[in-house]
Structure formats: structure tokens, C-alpha cells
């Protein structure tokens, strides 16, 4: 009995220490978010152990399949996902040789001139797929009554920029060129994505702006220049070993086709030169100009955020300059002329997301040039909250995020 008691006490201490992620205070479902954090850490530790044992490599097919299974387990309760749905016709196919999964509400199958949302998943351009996003895409399609096309673009580091972006462009151009065959209204085409997928959507809108009715940019990453933002500083302590881990910088390196040895340079803003730090580019992402102070929680940061400018890795920046200043990689660095003529832009940001400020500043810059934009800010949300609108780990904020996405799709496209 004593041994059992000791074992139980040790197990309880282990679980307590494992569920140690600091959760944003305003979220009422504190324990649920701790479980989400624990699931994501477990995936990371498992892959780390498998790599150390030589079972797999980072970002291998096995690694990515396991990531999909973990997301499905959290969002549906089953690692193999969902089966057939009587309300949807779900089809795996290709468009311009790119794998996609289509979700067609059965009520729209024989309707011509349907609206459509073409969606680009998140995952840092490096992981996740149409499989892990299947529950979310089903919900959006069913709740909105709109056809959804989920794009399974190729992933970095095996396929760095511009390949993932070009895959997505190829799908959208296929839809535009085949509207009649697909029973899609040419004036009711929306694109969207979250995180890295939102980066792709924003870049694509610059190229296809007059052919789109709406772009959804959900918790978007929109610049690769400054990591000393108020959101990075404020939110680093929250869920720091999973959702807000600084290791996310390696996804940027994958997409840019750079060696991991530069990770610390990026995090310390040492990847840009001293002269660049005072160039006109930095005015485009100046937080003192483009970040309304009411989004900032830290009283000291509300006053004024200062960037040190007298340092930088000149050699690294000479390699990077043409990439990180490219609006197709850093949409927030686009000039005012590029921002004009864009479709209606819907931006969702999360208060406890360390890339929160990108979406807010993009919204402010769009409004500055007279563009129609809607910013929905969820002060208590974290980066991945939109995943949890259903399933065993459902969050109230996740429900509201997806409900608002469905509302803007209906209002804009129907």
C-alpha cells in the first residue's frame, strides 16, 4: 500500500510538472489548454527521441504523419480522423498537378455559380496537411454552405520558397480558368489560410488581386525582419514549450532555404544590417506608427518600443536581403502601391500569439491606403485557437473564431 501511495504521489508530481505551460489568464478553460500544451509537447519529445534513436529524420514523412495524427486526436478524439459525412461530398483530386481535397455541401452539388473558399493550411510551410485540417474544413463548409478547396502544397525544407506559394497559385489559377466546369461563380472566389498559409494567401493577393472577392488572413505571419515586437516580448512566457516556442524560427529558415545555424541570428535581430535597421523598410513595420497601443498589455511597451540599430550580421544580410524584403515573403514590407486594389481583407489576430502584431499592423496599413479591411482581434486567444472549435478540447474562443469566419464568408460570397 505504501509503495502504491508513493508511486501515485510521484505520478501526480510528474503530471503536475508536465502540465506546466503558462496559460493566458483570460481563457476560462485553463486545464483544457494545459492538455493541448501537453499533447504538443509530447509530440515534440516523441519526435526528438525517434530522431535520436535513428528511427526517423526531422520533417520526414513519418514525422509529418505523426503530427497530423496528434492534431486529429486533439480535434476529433480519434487519431485517424473522421469518416464520410452525409452533408458533404468530400473528394481527393488534383488541380494543375497539386493535390487538393474538396468539400462540397450536398445542397450545392447541382447549383451553378457557387462561391468557393480556397484554403492554405498552416504549419510553418514545413508540416501539417489537408488531413490535419480536415475537421476544420468540414465545419467551415457545412456551417457556411460554401464549397471549400483545401490545398496540399509541397513543404519545406524539401521544397522551399517559391514552391509552396507556386503550388497554391497553380490551384487558384486552375479554379479561375475552370469556373464553368466547377460550377463556381468567377466573382465569388475567396482565398485564405492561417499562419504560414495566411502568408501564402497575402502574397497571392498581390498577384491575383482583381480576380478575388475576399482574402482571409488568420493569425498571419507577414514579415521576417523584426522579432523584437511587442507581441514577441509579451507572449514569450505563454505556452513557451509548444505553441509559442522560439524554435518556430526554424520554420522560417526552412522556407528561406537557410542553414539552422542562423536561428539565433534571427531571434536576436542580428540577421539584418545596421543600415537596414534605419532604412525605409523599417518605417513600413514601425510599431510606433502602425500598432495601436490598446493591443499592448505591457505598460512599459505602451509608451514606446525602441529598436537597437547599431548592430547586425552584414554577411548574412547580404545573403538574405533580396528574400526578406520581397513582399511575396514579407507582405508587410509591400509599398502602398501594392496594397491598393486588394480584395476585401479579413484579418484575425490572437492576443497571446507572438506574431500577433503582424496582422494588426497589416490592417492599419491597409486602412491607411483606403483598402476595405476587417480586423477581428481575440484578446484571450493563442495562435492555434481556431483548431479547437469542436471536439474533446473545444474552447469558447475557438468556437467564436470559426463562427466569425463563417459569417464573413456568408456575408461576402452569398
FIKE-872926 format. One record per residue (C-alpha): residue in three letters; y, x, z. Coordinates in steps of 0.25 Angstrom, whole numbers, padded with zeros to 4 digits, always signed. Layout:
! residues N
AlaYXZ ...
***
This chain:
! residues 414
Unk+0000+0000+0000 Unk+0009+0011+0004 Unk+0006+0018-0010 Unk+0009+0005-0017 Unk+0022+0004-0010 Unk+0027+0018-0013 Unk+0023+0016-0028 Unk+0031+0003-0028 Unk+0043+0010-0022 Unk+0042+0021-0032 Unk+0041+0012-0043 Unk+0053+0004-0039 Unk+0061+0016-0037 Unk+0057+0021-0051 Unk+0061+0007-0057 Unk+0074+0007-0050 Unk+0077+0021-0055 Unk+0073+0017-0069 Unk+0081+0005-0069 Unk+0094+0013-0066 Unk+0102+0010-0078 Unk+0116+0007-0074 Unk+0118-0007-0080 Unk+0132-0013-0083 Unk+0137-0021-0071 Unk+0141-0034-0079 Unk+0127-0036-0084 Unk+0120-0047-0075 Unk+0106-0043-0080 Unk+0106-0029-0073 Unk+0091-0028-0071 Unk+0089-0032-0085 Unk+0098-0021-0091 Unk+0091-0011-0082 Unk+0078-0015-0088 Unk+0084-0013-0102 Unk+0089+0000-0098 Unk+0075+0004-0092 Unk+0068-0001-0105 Unk+0077+0008-0114 Unk+0075+0020-0104 Unk+0060+0018-0105 Unk+0060+0019-0120 Unk+0069+0031-0119 Unk+0060+0038-0109 Unk+0047+0034-0117 Unk+0052+0040-0130 Unk+0057+0052-0123 Unk+0043+0054-0117 Unk+0036+0051-0130 Unk+0045+0062-0137 Unk+0042+0072-0126 Unk+0027+0070-0128 Unk+0028+0071-0143 Unk+0024+0057-0145 Unk+0036+0053-0154 Unk+0049+0058-0158 Unk+0063+0052-0154 Unk+0067+0041-0164 Unk+0053+0041-0171 Unk+0046+0028-0176 Unk+0039+0027-0162 Unk+0052+0029-0154 Unk+0059+0018-0162 Unk+0047+0009-0162 Unk+0047+0010-0146 Unk+0062+0008-0146 Unk+0060-0005-0154 Unk+0049-0010-0144 Unk+0057-0007-0132 Unk+0069-0015-0138 Unk+0060-0027-0141 Unk+0053-0026-0127 Unk+0067-0028-0121 Unk+0072-0039-0130 Unk+0059-0047-0132 Unk+0050-0043-0121 Unk+0040-0039-0132 Unk+0039-0025-0138 Unk+0034-0030-0151 Unk+0046-0040-0153 Unk+0045-0054-0158 Unk+0037-0061-0168 Unk+0040-0072-0178 Unk+0052-0081-0176 Unk+0051-0095-0181 Unk+0066-0095-0182 Unk+0067-0083-0191 Unk+0061-0077-0203 Unk+0060-0062-0200 Unk+0057-0052-0211 Unk+0056-0037-0212 Unk+0060-0033-0226 Unk+0069-0022-0233 Unk+0083-0023-0239 Unk+0087-0011-0248 Unk+0074-0004-0242 Unk+0079-0005-0228 Unk+0070-0013-0218 Unk+0076-0025-0212 Unk+0072-0037-0204 Unk+0078-0051-0208 Unk+0079-0063-0198 Unk+0081-0076-0206 Unk+0083-0089-0198 Unk+0073-0098-0204 Unk+0085-0109-0205 Unk+0092-0100-0215 Unk+0080-0096-0224 Unk+0084-0105-0235 Unk+0099-0105-0233 Unk+0107-0097-0243 Unk+0119-0089-0240 Unk+0115-0085-0226 Unk+0122-0076-0217 Unk+0116-0063-0212 Unk+0117-0052-0202 Unk+0112-0038-0206 Unk+0109-0031-0193 Unk+0108-0016-0190 Unk+0101-0012-0177 Unk+0106-0003-0166 Unk+0098+0009-0161 Unk+0107+0021-0163 Unk+0103+0022-0178 Unk+0091+0028-0172 Unk+0081+0018-0166 Unk+0078+0003-0166 Unk+0075-0006-0177 Unk+0074-0021-0182 Unk+0062-0022-0173 Unk+0070-0020-0160 Unk+0082-0028-0165 Unk+0072-0040-0169 Unk+0075-0049-0157 Unk+0090-0047-0159 Unk+0090-0050-0173 Unk+0081-0062-0172 Unk+0090-0068-0161 Unk+0103-0066-0170 Unk+0096-0072-0182 Unk+0091-0084-0174 Unk+0104-0087-0166 Unk+0113-0085-0178 Unk+0105-0091-0189 Unk+0109-0079-0197 Unk+0099-0070-0205 Unk+0098-0056-0199 Unk+0094-0044-0206 Unk+0090-0032-0197 Unk+0091-0019-0203 Unk+0081-0008-0200 Unk+0089+0004-0205 Unk+0083+0018-0204 Unk+0086+0026-0192 Unk+0092+0040-0188 Unk+0089+0051-0185 Unk+0079+0050-0197 Unk+0089+0042-0205 Unk+0103+0046-0200 Unk+0117+0040-0206 Unk+0119+0035-0216 Unk+0105+0030-0218 Unk+0105+0019-0207 Unk+0118+0014-0212 Unk+0114+0014-0226 Unk+0101+0006-0223 Unk+0110-0005-0217 Unk+0119-0005-0229 Unk+0108-0006-0238 Unk+0103-0018-0231 Unk+0117-0025-0231 Unk+0119-0022-0245 Unk+0105-0028-0249 Unk+0109-0041-0241 Unk+0123-0041-0248 Unk+0116-0039-0262 Unk+0105-0049-0259 Unk+0113-0061-0252 Unk+0108-0071-0262 Unk+0093-0067-0261 Unk+0094-0066-0246 Unk+0102-0080-0245 Unk+0113-0073-0238 Unk+0128-0076-0239 Unk+0135-0064-0244 Unk+0147-0067-0235 Unk+0139-0069-0223 Unk+0133-0055-0221 Unk+0135-0049-0207 Unk+0130-0035-0202 Unk+0129-0030-0188 Unk+0122-0021-0179 Unk+0122-0015-0165 Unk+0125-0001-0160 Unk+0121+0008-0172 Unk+0119-0004-0180 Unk+0133-0008-0178 Unk+0138+0006-0182 Unk+0130+0003-0195 Unk+0136-0011-0197 Unk+0150-0006-0195 Unk+0148+0006-0205 Unk+0142-0004-0215 Unk+0154-0014-0214 Unk+0163-0003-0219 Unk+0155-0002-0231 Unk+0152-0017-0233 Unk+0164-0023-0226 Unk+0167-0034-0236 Unk+0153-0039-0238 Unk+0150-0042-0223 Unk+0154-0054-0215 Unk+0152-0048-0201 Unk+0148-0035-0194 Unk+0142-0036-0180 Unk+0144-0023-0173 Unk+0137-0024-0160 Unk+0139-0012-0149 Unk+0142-0003-0161 Unk+0143+0012-0161 Unk+0155+0015-0170 Unk+0159+0029-0168 Unk+0153+0043-0166 Unk+0165+0050-0162 Unk+0169+0048-0147 Unk+0159+0046-0136 Unk+0170+0047-0125 Unk+0172+0032-0126 Unk+0175+0023-0114 Unk+0162+0015-0117 Unk+0154+0028-0117 Unk+0161+0033-0104 Unk+0160+0019-0097 Unk+0146+0015-0101 Unk+0138+0029-0100 Unk+0133+0025-0086 Unk+0127+0012-0090 Unk+0112+0012-0095 Unk+0114+0026-0097 Unk+0100+0030-0100 Unk+0097+0019-0110 Unk+0108+0011-0117 Unk+0120+0020-0115 Unk+0112+0033-0115 Unk+0121+0045-0121 Unk+0108+0048-0129 Unk+0112+0037-0138 Unk+0121+0048-0145 Unk+0108+0053-0151 Unk+0108+0041-0160 Unk+0122+0045-0166 Unk+0116+0059-0169 Unk+0104+0053-0176 Unk+0113+0044-0185 Unk+0122+0056-0188 Unk+0110+0065-0190 Unk+0114+0075-0180 Unk+0107+0084-0170 Unk+0105+0079-0156 Unk+0111+0092-0151 Unk+0125+0085-0154 Unk+0123+0074-0144 Unk+0130+0080-0133 Unk+0142+0083-0142 Unk+0143+0068-0146 Unk+0143+0063-0132 Unk+0154+0073-0128 Unk+0162+0070-0140 Unk+0160+0085-0144 Unk+0155+0080-0158 Unk+0170+0079-0163 Unk+0180+0090-0164 Unk+0193+0091-0156 Unk+0201+0088-0169 Unk+0193+0075-0172 Unk+0195+0070-0158 Unk+0210+0069-0161 Unk+0209+0064-0175 Unk+0212+0051-0181 Unk+0197+0047-0180 Unk+0199+0046-0165 Unk+0210+0037-0166 Unk+0200+0027-0172 Unk+0192+0027-0160 Unk+0203+0029-0149 Unk+0199+0021-0137 Unk+0213+0020-0132 Unk+0217+0013-0145 Unk+0204+0005-0148 Unk+0197+0001-0135 Unk+0204-0010-0127 Unk+0204-0006-0113 Unk+0197-0019-0107 Unk+0184-0014-0113 Unk+0184-0002-0104 Unk+0179-0003-0090 Unk+0183+0011-0084 Unk+0197+0010-0078 Unk+0200+0025-0082 Unk+0195+0023-0096 Unk+0204+0011-0098 Unk+0216+0019-0096 Unk+0214+0029-0107 Unk+0202+0037-0113 Unk+0205+0051-0116 Unk+0196+0059-0126 Unk+0196+0074-0125 Unk+0199+0080-0139 Unk+0199+0095-0137 Unk+0184+0098-0140 Unk+0173+0096-0150 Unk+0161+0102-0158 Unk+0168+0106-0171 Unk+0155+0110-0177 Unk+0148+0097-0174 Unk+0160+0088-0178 Unk+0161+0095-0192 Unk+0147+0090-0194 Unk+0150+0076-0189 Unk+0164+0073-0193 Unk+0160+0066-0206 Unk+0150+0058-0199 Unk+0156+0053-0187 Unk+0169+0050-0193 Unk+0162+0041-0204 Unk+0165+0027-0202 Unk+0151+0023-0206 Unk+0146+0031-0194 Unk+0158+0029-0185 Unk+0164+0015-0189 Unk+0175+0016-0178 Unk+0181+0028-0186 Unk+0184+0020-0198 Unk+0198+0019-0202 Unk+0206+0006-0202 Unk+0204+0004-0217 Unk+0189+0004-0215 Unk+0190-0006-0204 Unk+0197-0016-0213 Unk+0189-0027-0221 Unk+0177-0027-0212 Unk+0169-0040-0209 Unk+0171-0047-0196 Unk+0166-0037-0185 Unk+0159-0042-0173 Unk+0158-0031-0162 Unk+0150-0032-0149 Unk+0152-0021-0138 Unk+0146-0019-0125 Unk+0154-0015-0113 Unk+0143-0005-0107 Unk+0140+0001-0121 Unk+0144+0015-0123 Unk+0148+0013-0137 Unk+0156+0000-0133 Unk+0169+0006-0137 Unk+0166+0008-0152 Unk+0164-0007-0155 Unk+0177-0011-0147 Unk+0185+0000-0154 Unk+0180-0005-0167 Unk+0184-0019-0164 Unk+0198-0014-0161 Unk+0200-0006-0173 Unk+0195-0018-0182 Unk+0205-0027-0176 Unk+0216-0017-0178 Unk+0214-0017-0193 Unk+0213-0032-0193 Unk+0198-0034-0194 Unk+0191-0046-0188 Unk+0182-0042-0177 Unk+0175-0048-0165 Unk+0172-0039-0153 Unk+0163-0045-0142 Unk+0162-0036-0130 Unk+0151-0038-0120 Unk+0157-0030-0107 Unk+0143-0031-0100 Unk+0134-0027-0111 Unk+0128-0014-0115 Unk+0124-0008-0128 Unk+0111-0015-0131 Unk+0114-0028-0124 Unk+0113-0036-0137 Unk+0098-0034-0137 Unk+0096-0042-0125 Unk+0100-0056-0129 Unk+0085-0061-0127 Unk+0072-0056-0122 Unk+0068-0051-0108 Unk+0080-0043-0105 Unk+0090-0053-0110 Unk+0105-0050-0106 Unk+0116-0061-0106 Unk+0125-0051-0113 Unk+0115-0049-0124 Unk+0114-0064-0126 Unk+0129-0065-0127 Unk+0130-0053-0137 Unk+0119-0059-0147 Unk+0125-0073-0145 Unk+0139-0068-0149 Unk+0133-0060-0161 Unk+0126-0073-0166 Unk+0139-0081-0164 Unk+0147-0071-0173 Unk+0136-0072-0184 Unk+0137-0087-0184 Unk+0152-0088-0184 Unk+0154-0077-0195 Unk+0142-0080-0204 Unk+0139-0094-0203 
***
